[in-house]
Amino acid sequence: MSDSEIPNSGEISPNTPAAEFAAWCEAEFERRRNSGDDFDEEHYHKAMQLVIERLQRLEDEGRA
């Protein structure tokens, strides 16, 4: 997976905070893309990926 891709369901355990956040990010990404306003897709994906990775670490530690 590259830094600019939203992780798919095979890469995130279902029914977890990371999965819920990833689903929200996908919907928000499409909303922003279709809004007609400018937004930095690369930065969006990088920020989203950082949060998902952190959530997954917390889940692995049993803290999320």
KEVOKOL-466614 format. One record per atom (N, C-alpha, C): chain; atom name; z, y, x. Coordinates in Angstrom, 3 decimals. Atoms other than C-alpha are relative to their C-alpha. Example, Ala and Ser with C-alpha at 12.3 -4.5 7.8 and 13.67 -1.06 7.14 Angstrom:
2
@chaine A; atome N; c3 0.000; c2 -1.190; c1 0.890
@chaine A; atome CA; c3 7.800; c2 -4.500; c1 12.300
@chaine A; atome C; c3 0.000; c2 1.200; c1 0.900
@chaine A; atome N; c3 -0.060; c2 -1.190; c1 -0.820
@chaine A; atome CA; c3 7.140; c2 -1.060; c1 13.670
@chaine A; atome C; c3 0.730; c2 1.090; c1 -0.770
***
This chain:
64
@chaine A; atome N; c3 0.000; c2 -1.181; c1 0.850
@chaine A; atome CA; c3 0.000; c2 0.000; c1 0.000
@chaine A; atome C; c3 0.000; c2 1.233; c1 0.887
@chaine A; atome N; c3 0.018; c2 -1.246; c1 -0.760
@chaine A; atome CA; c3 -0.866; c2 3.406; c1 1.356
@chaine A; atome C; c3 1.044; c2 0.957; c1 -0.541
@chaine A; atome N; c3 -0.988; c2 -0.979; c1 0.425
@chaine A; atome CA; c3 1.438; c2 6.423; c1 1.132
@chaine A; atome C; c3 -0.396; c2 0.712; c1 -1.286
@chaine A; atome N; c3 0.444; c2 -0.768; c1 1.154
@chaine A; atome CA; c3 -0.691; c2 7.897; c1 -1.650
@chaine A; atome C; c3 -0.118; c2 -0.831; c1 -1.263
@chaine A; atome N; c3 0.114; c2 0.837; c1 1.177
@chaine A; atome CA; c3 -0.519; c2 4.950; c1 -4.062
@chaine A; atome C; c3 1.337; c2 -0.140; c1 -0.697
@chaine A; atome N; c3 -1.196; c2 0.300; c1 0.771
@chaine A; atome CA; c3 1.978; c2 4.456; c1 -6.827
@chaine A; atome C; c3 0.183; c2 -1.505; c1 0.054
@chaine A; atome N; c3 -0.212; c2 1.442; c1 -0.075
@chaine A; atome CA; c3 3.561; c2 1.039; c1 -6.330
@chaine A; atome C; c3 -0.275; c2 -0.651; c1 -1.354
@chaine A; atome N; c3 0.242; c2 0.680; c1 1.272
@chaine A; atome CA; c3 2.467; c2 -1.494; c1 -8.916
@chaine A; atome C; c3 1.167; c2 -0.914; c1 -0.332
@chaine A; atome N; c3 -1.130; c2 0.782; c1 0.486
@chaine A; atome CA; c3 4.715; c2 -3.769; c1 -10.903
@chaine A; atome C; c3 0.296; c2 -1.203; c1 0.883
@chaine A; atome N; c3 -0.241; c2 1.124; c1 -0.894
@chaine A; atome CA; c3 4.285; c2 -6.589; c1 -8.374
@chaine A; atome C; c3 0.818; c2 0.367; c1 1.214
@chaine A; atome N; c3 -0.729; c2 -0.454; c1 -1.180
@chaine A; atome CA; c3 5.941; c2 -4.479; c1 -5.680
@chaine A; atome C; c3 1.396; c2 0.508; c1 -0.335
@chaine A; atome N; c3 -1.301; c2 -0.498; c1 0.438
@chaine A; atome CA; c3 8.938; c2 -3.306; c1 -7.738
@chaine A; atome C; c3 0.564; c2 -0.991; c1 -1.002
@chaine A; atome N; c3 -0.638; c2 0.901; c1 0.960
@chaine A; atome CA; c3 11.395; c2 -5.559; c1 -9.527
@chaine A; atome C; c3 0.025; c2 0.657; c1 -1.375
@chaine A; atome N; c3 0.014; c2 -0.580; c1 1.348
@chaine A; atome CA; c3 11.047; c2 -5.084; c1 -13.288
@chaine A; atome C; c3 1.414; c2 0.308; c1 -0.492
@chaine A; atome N; c3 -1.267; c2 -0.366; c1 0.653
@chaine A; atome CA; c3 13.812; c2 -3.520; c1 -15.393
@chaine A; atome C; c3 1.041; c2 0.536; c1 0.980
@chaine A; atome N; c3 -0.898; c2 -0.626; c1 -0.974
@chaine A; atome CA; c3 15.298; c2 -1.566; c1 -12.502
@chaine A; atome C; c3 -0.214; c2 1.504; c1 -0.044
@chaine A; atome N; c3 0.224; c2 -1.455; c1 -0.064
@chaine A; atome CA; c3 15.802; c2 2.149; c1 -11.937
@chaine A; atome C; c3 -1.295; c2 0.357; c1 0.737
@chaine A; atome N; c3 1.232; c2 -0.290; c1 -0.742
@chaine A; atome CA; c3 12.956; c2 2.078; c1 -9.394
@chaine A; atome C; c3 -1.227; c2 -0.238; c1 -0.867
@chaine A; atome N; c3 1.132; c2 0.300; c1 0.886
@chaine A; atome CA; c3 10.605; c2 0.473; c1 -11.935
@chaine A; atome C; c3 -0.133; c2 1.056; c1 -1.088
@chaine A; atome N; c3 0.034; c2 -1.033; c1 1.036
@chaine A; atome CA; c3 11.562; c2 2.980; c1 -14.621
@chaine A; atome C; c3 -0.501; c2 1.317; c1 0.569
@chaine A; atome N; c3 0.450; c2 -1.235; c1 -0.638
@chaine A; atome CA; c3 11.066; c2 5.873; c1 -12.212
@chaine A; atome C; c3 -1.489; c2 -0.072; c1 0.320
@chaine A; atome N; c3 1.419; c2 0.149; c1 -0.320
@chaine A; atome CA; c3 7.683; c2 4.514; c1 -11.067
@chaine A; atome C; c3 -0.856; c2 0.157; c1 -1.249
@chaine A; atome N; c3 0.748; c2 -0.134; c1 1.258
@chaine A; atome CA; c3 6.526; c2 4.234; c1 -14.697
@chaine A; atome C; c3 -0.038; c2 1.461; c1 -0.438
@chaine A; atome N; c3 -0.032; c2 -1.411; c1 0.354
@chaine A; atome CA; c3 7.651; c2 7.794; c1 -15.369
@chaine A; atome C; c3 -0.946; c2 0.792; c1 0.901
@chaine A; atome N; c3 0.869; c2 -0.702; c1 -0.955
@chaine A; atome CA; c3 5.847; c2 8.968; c1 -12.209
@chaine A; atome C; c3 -1.474; c2 -0.180; c1 -0.340
@chaine A; atome N; c3 1.394; c2 0.234; c1 0.367
@chaine A; atome CA; c3 2.599; c2 7.347; c1 -13.315
@chaine A; atome C; c3 -0.407; c2 0.891; c1 -1.170
@chaine A; atome N; c3 0.304; c2 -0.834; c1 1.167
@chaine A; atome CA; c3 2.744; c2 9.126; c1 -16.671
@chaine A; atome C; c3 -0.020; c2 1.479; c1 0.376
@chaine A; atome N; c3 -0.067; c2 -1.403; c1 -0.416
@chaine A; atome CA; c3 3.745; c2 12.436; c1 -15.084
@chaine A; atome C; c3 -1.194; c2 0.379; c1 0.874
@chaine A; atome N; c3 1.155; c2 -0.245; c1 -0.855
@chaine A; atome CA; c3 0.983; c2 12.139; c1 -12.483
@chaine A; atome C; c3 -1.248; c2 0.243; c1 -0.852
@chaine A; atome N; c3 1.163; c2 -0.168; c1 0.866
@chaine A; atome CA; c3 -1.648; c2 11.689; c1 -15.194
@chaine A; atome C; c3 0.093; c2 1.293; c1 -0.800
@chaine A; atome N; c3 -0.169; c2 -1.242; c1 0.742
@chaine A; atome CA; c3 -0.189; c2 14.560; c1 -17.220
@chaine A; atome C; c3 -0.352; c2 1.193; c1 0.871
@chaine A; atome N; c3 0.287; c2 -1.118; c1 -0.905
@chaine A; atome CA; c3 -0.329; c2 16.873; c1 -14.211
@chaine A; atome C; c3 -1.470; c2 0.043; c1 0.375
@chaine A; atome N; c3 1.415; c2 0.057; c1 -0.374
@chaine A; atome CA; c3 -3.789; c2 15.695; c1 -13.214
@chaine A; atome C; c3 -0.874; c2 0.548; c1 -1.119
@chaine A; atome N; c3 0.801; c2 -0.415; c1 1.150
@chaine A; atome CA; c3 -5.111; c2 16.388; c1 -16.726
@chaine A; atome C; c3 0.368; c2 1.375; c1 -0.543
@chaine A; atome N; c3 -0.466; c2 -1.282; c1 0.522
@chaine A; atome CA; c3 -3.277; c2 19.690; c1 -17.214
@chaine A; atome C; c3 -0.935; c2 1.160; c1 0.333
@chaine A; atome N; c3 0.870; c2 -1.087; c1 -0.425
@chaine A; atome CA; c3 -5.911; c2 21.762; c1 -15.448
@chaine A; atome C; c3 0.649; c2 0.904; c1 1.030
@chaine A; atome N; c3 -0.702; c2 -0.778; c1 -1.024
@chaine A; atome CA; c3 -3.238; c2 23.300; c1 -13.213
@chaine A; atome C; c3 -0.135; c2 -0.700; c1 1.348
@chaine A; atome N; c3 0.034; c2 0.580; c1 -1.339
@chaine A; atome CA; c3 -3.346; c2 22.818; c1 -9.465
@chaine A; atome C; c3 1.339; c2 -0.634; c1 0.325
@chaine A; atome N; c3 -1.199; c2 0.568; c1 -0.569
@chaine A; atome CA; c3 -0.850; c2 20.456; c1 -7.940
@chaine A; atome C; c3 -0.411; c2 -0.877; c1 1.176
@chaine A; atome N; c3 0.287; c2 0.706; c1 -1.237
@chaine A; atome CA; c3 -0.662; c2 18.737; c1 -4.578
@chaine A; atome C; c3 0.276; c2 -1.492; c1 -0.195
@chaine A; atome N; c3 -0.139; c2 1.428; c1 0.270
@chaine A; atome CA; c3 -1.316; c2 15.054; c1 -5.298
@chaine A; atome C; c3 0.630; c2 -0.738; c1 1.176
@chaine A; atome N; c3 -0.533; c2 0.682; c1 -1.182
@chaine A; atome CA; c3 -0.529; c2 13.993; c1 -1.734
@chaine A; atome C; c3 1.512; c2 0.183; c1 0.112
@chaine A; atome N; c3 -1.443; c2 -0.246; c1 -0.068
@chaine A; atome CA; c3 2.895; c2 15.645; c1 -1.730
@chaine A; atome C; c3 0.735; c2 -0.678; c1 -1.158
@chaine A; atome N; c3 -0.591; c2 0.677; c1 1.156
@chaine A; atome CA; c3 3.616; c2 14.284; c1 -5.206
@chaine A; atome C; c3 0.233; c2 -1.470; c1 0.331
@chaine A; atome N; c3 -0.107; c2 1.429; c1 -0.320
@chaine A; atome CA; c3 2.919; c2 10.730; c1 -4.033
@chaine A; atome C; c3 1.025; c2 -0.256; c1 1.104
@chaine A; atome N; c3 -0.970; c2 0.189; c1 -1.089
@chaine A; atome CA; c3 4.923; c2 11.132; c1 -0.835
@chaine A; atome C; c3 1.434; c2 0.145; c1 -0.500
@chaine A; atome N; c3 -1.341; c2 -0.208; c1 0.538
@chaine A; atome CA; c3 7.942; c2 12.502; c1 -2.697
@chaine A; atome C; c3 0.398; c2 -1.158; c1 -0.909
@chaine A; atome N; c3 -0.270; c2 1.117; c1 0.896
@chaine A; atome CA; c3 7.695; c2 9.801; c1 -5.335
@chaine A; atome C; c3 0.323; c2 -1.260; c1 0.792
@chaine A; atome N; c3 -0.209; c2 1.196; c1 -0.815
@chaine A; atome CA; c3 7.459; c2 7.079; c1 -2.691
@chaine A; atome C; c3 1.367; c2 0.045; c1 0.686
@chaine A; atome N; c3 -1.320; c2 -0.128; c1 -0.626
@chaine A; atome CA; c3 10.547; c2 8.408; c1 -0.881
@chaine A; atome C; c3 1.112; c2 -0.341; c1 -0.989
@chaine A; atome N; c3 -1.031; c2 0.268; c1 1.005
@chaine A; atome CA; c3 12.572; c2 8.293; c1 -4.095
@chaine A; atome C; c3 0.005; c2 -1.480; c1 -0.377
@chaine A; atome N; c3 0.065; c2 1.418; c1 0.360
@chaine A; atome CA; c3 11.345; c2 4.808; c1 -5.023
@chaine A; atome C; c3 0.591; c2 -0.864; c1 1.108
@chaine A; atome N; c3 -0.560; c2 0.774; c1 -1.109
@chaine A; atome CA; c3 12.176; c2 3.476; c1 -1.559
@chaine A; atome C; c3 1.515; c2 0.111; c1 0.044
@chaine A; atome N; c3 -1.452; c2 -0.201; c1 0.015
@chaine A; atome CA; c3 15.660; c2 4.986; c1 -1.782
@chaine A; atome C; c3 0.640; c2 -0.764; c1 -1.159
@chaine A; atome N; c3 -0.522; c2 0.755; c1 1.139
@chaine A; atome CA; c3 16.216; c2 3.537; c1 -5.255
@chaine A; atome C; c3 0.007; c2 -1.496; c1 0.280
@chaine A; atome N; c3 0.065; c2 1.421; c1 -0.315
@chaine A; atome CA; c3 15.098; c2 0.119; c1 -4.035
@chaine A; atome C; c3 1.094; c2 -0.394; c1 1.000
@chaine A; atome N; c3 -1.094; c2 0.289; c1 -0.959
@chaine A; atome CA; c3 17.544; c2 0.291; c1 -1.088
@chaine A; atome C; c3 1.342; c2 -0.034; c1 -0.723
@chaine A; atome N; c3 -1.251; c2 -0.019; c1 0.765
@chaine A; atome CA; c3 20.360; c2 1.225; c1 -3.462
@chaine A; atome C; c3 0.117; c2 -1.234; c1 -0.890
@chaine A; atome N; c3 -0.002; c2 1.211; c1 0.831
@chaine A; atome CA; c3 19.376; c2 -1.629; c1 -5.789
@chaine A; atome C; c3 0.332; c2 -1.229; c1 0.849
@chaine A; atome N; c3 -0.259; c2 1.130; c1 -0.890
@chaine A; atome CA; c3 19.385; c2 -4.060; c1 -2.863
@chaine A; atome C; c3 1.470; c2 -0.049; c1 0.432
@chaine A; atome N; c3 -1.406; c2 -0.082; c1 -0.369
@chaine A; atome CA; c3 22.877; c2 -2.853; c1 -1.963
@chaine A; atome C; c3 0.925; c2 -0.172; c1 -1.206
@chaine A; atome N; c3 -0.782; c2 0.159; c1 1.220
@chaine A; atome CA; c3 23.976; c2 -3.276; c1 -5.586
@chaine A; atome C; c3 0.627; c2 1.282; c1 -0.503
@chaine A; atome N; c3 -0.594; c2 -1.285; c1 0.374
@chaine A; atome CA; c3 24.648; c2 0.429; c1 -6.064
@chaine A; atome C; c3 -0.826; c2 0.777; c1 -1.004
@chaine A; atome N; c3 0.817; c2 -0.726; c1 0.990
@chaine A; atome CA; c3 21.889; c2 1.397; c1 -8.508
@chaine A; atome C; c3 -0.067; c2 -0.777; c1 -1.292
***
